Amino acid sequence: MSNPYNGLSHASRISTGVKGLDELMEGGLIPGRVYLIVGPPGSGKTTLSFQFLIHGAKIGEKGLYVSLIDRPDEVVQDIARYEPSIFAYIKSWKIMLYDLGAVLWKETTKVPTWRSVLSRIRDIAEDENVDRLVIDPLSAIEFSVSNPAEKRAELARFIRGLEGLNVTTYLVAEMTDLNKYTAEHYLASGVIMLHNFMYNYRMIRAIQILKMRGTRHDTNLKKIEFTYNGIVVFNKSPFED
């Protein structure tokens, strides 16, 4: 019987840029797909996302960071604490920063819609031949419909539109209730969850690959540490010393 996972070799994958993470999912991400990065505040979502963009820049790929709430320059200042070279990548246009929230809210007082965000992103991604894309945060985009079925269809169109760009994409989203799943969890090709919680009077930080289509992956909680080189993943339980 043939192995359905043999169709994509490690060489066909792209690295997340996070030490220890690729090994948990057959060598990395399947290019051109949309991945959801979720977790509570302060869990490392933006750091994980910039490690993804920085690794791409190091190997000659072009990345685009689309901010819908925070000022991108302030985010970069935080990231530069562990990766000062990010300024060089921004200056050389290997990593582009797009404050889309400011652009859209200048045009209207309404929260940006999926259609307006996709239209703007498509233009710049195609014009600049972007390879890696981060949209942060997903929660800043508003549905133009209230019916649950129509909402799911609208989100599906948005994700399919991103996949049509042939760009590997991270969608960053807040998630305070880690047991409550929403439509984007089902529609994205992969879901990487970051955790931080108190256990026996100490803060536990962990990562979990909840879903990764076309990939064998470990679904258990894995220990992570914030180091001077960014997030590092360890192939062991976060409850181990």
N, C-alpha and C positions, 0 to 999 in steps of 0.2 A: 504493500500500500504506500502511495507517495505521501511525502510530508508536505502539507499545505503551506508551511512556513518557509520552505526552501526557495520560494520565488524571489525573496528579497534578501540579498546577502548583506553582511555588515558594510561592505563597500557601497551599497545602495543607500545607506542611511546617512543622516547628518547628525553631528554631535550637538548635545544640549549646551556644551561648554561648562558643565558642572561635574567636577570630579566625583566619580563613583555612581553617577546617575545613569549614564549610558549602559553600563554593565547590567543594570536591572531590567533593560528592555531591548535585548538583542542588538546592542551596539548603538542605539540612538533612535532618532525620529524618522518616520517615513516622510520624505520631502513632499511639499505641496499640499499638506493637510493642515487642518485647523485643530489646535490643541487648547484646552481650557486649563488655566492655572488659577486655582481657587484656594481660599483660606481666610482666616480671621485677620484683623488688623495687626501689623507688626510681625507676620509670620514669614516674610521674605519673598513675597510674590514679585515685587518690582526688582529686587536683587536678582532673583532667578531669571527674570526676563532679560535684564541687561547682560547677564553672563551669556545668554543665548545670542544676543546681538554682538557682543564683543568677540566671542569666538568666531562668529561669521566674518567680522571685519579682519581678524587675524589671518584668515585663510583666503582673503580677497573677495568675500561676498559683501553685498551692500544691504544694510539694515535700515529700517524705518521704525521709529518710536512715535506712536500717535497718542498724545495725551488729551484726555477729555475733561480733566479737572485740574490737576496740579500743573504748575509751571515746569516745563521740561528742564529748564536751566537749573532750577532748584533740585530736581531729582538727580541730575547729572552731578551736581556738587556732592551729593550724598554718595553716589556710586564711586566717585573719584577717590574716596578714602581708601578703597581697596584696589582700584584699577585706575591710576592716574593717566594711563595711556588713552583713556576714553576721549580726552580733549583732542589728541592728535587724530583719532578716528573721526571725530566730528568735524575738525578743521579740513580733513582730506575728503569729507563727504562720504566716508565709508559707513558712518552712522548718521542718519538724518533725524532731526527732531522736528515734530510738527505739532504745534499747539492748536489742535483742531477745535477744542472746546471754545477757545477765545474767538476763533474765526466764526464759528456757527452762532455763538451767542451775540455777536455783534450784529448779525443779520436778523435775529429774531429773539424774542424773550422766552420762547418755548425751548424745552429740553430737546437736544438733537435726536432725530429719528434714525432708524436703521437705514432707510433709503438715502438720506442725506449724507450720513457717515460713509456708507459704501461708495457713493458717487465720488466723494472727495478722495477717498483712499485709492480707488481704482485709477483716478487720473494721475496721481503722483507715483503710484507703484508702477504703472505702465511707462510713464515718461522717464523715470529714473532707473528702470530695470531692477527693481528691488527683489532681493532673495529671501530676506527674513523680515517679518513684520510683527510688531507688538501693539495691541490696542489696550489702553489702560485708562479707566476701568470700564468694563462692559456695563456696569450698573448705571452709568451716566447717560446711556441711550434709552430713549423712551419709545414704547410701542404706540403706534397710531391707531390701534384697535384695542377693544376691551374683551372681546370674545376669546376664551382660552385656545380654541382650535385655530382661530385666525392669528393669534399671537405666535403659536408654534409654527404656523406656516410662514409668517413674516420672518421669524428668526431663521427658519430653514432656508429661506431665500437669501438671507444675509450671509449665512455660512456657505451656501453653495456659490454665492457670488465671490466670496473670498477664495474658495477653492479654485474657482475659474481663473484666478490671477496666476496660478501656479507658483504661489509664494507660501513658504512655511510660516504659519501664523500662530502667535500666542494671544489668546483672549484672556485678560486678567479680570477676575471678579472676586468681590468680597463674599465670604460665606461664613456666617457666625454659627449657624446651625448645621453641623457637618453631617447630620442624618436626614436633611431635607434637600431633595434633589429637584432641580428645575429643568426646563426644556433644554437649555444649553448643555447640560450634562449628558443628555441622550443624543444630541445632534452632533456634538464635536467628535472628532476621530479619537481623541485621547483626553483623559482628565487626570491632572496631577494635583493632588491636594497637599497643602502645607498645614501643619498643625502646631499650635503652641498652647500648652495647658499646664496647670499646676498638678503635681503628683508628689505626695510625701514631702510637701513643703519646698519643692524645687521645680523650676520651670523646665518642662520637657518640650523639645523642639523635634519635629519629625516630618517626614515626607512619605507620601503614599501614592503609588500609581494605581488609581482606582480603575482605569480603563485605558486600553491602548489597542485599537483595532489592527488586525493583521500582525500582531506581535505577542510572543510569549513574554509575560512580565510577572514580576513579584508583586503581590497585592498587599503584603504586610507593611506595617509601619517600620520605617528605617530611620535611624538616628541621623540628624544633621547638626552641623556646627557652623556658626558664622566665624570665619577666619579672616586674616588680613588679605586673603586671596578670594574672598567671597564665600559662598555656601559650598560646603563639602558634605557629601553623602557617604555614610558608612553602612556596609551590608550587615547590620546587626540591629537588634531591637533598641529603641531609644531608652528602654528601662535598664539596659545593661550599663555598667560603669566602663 
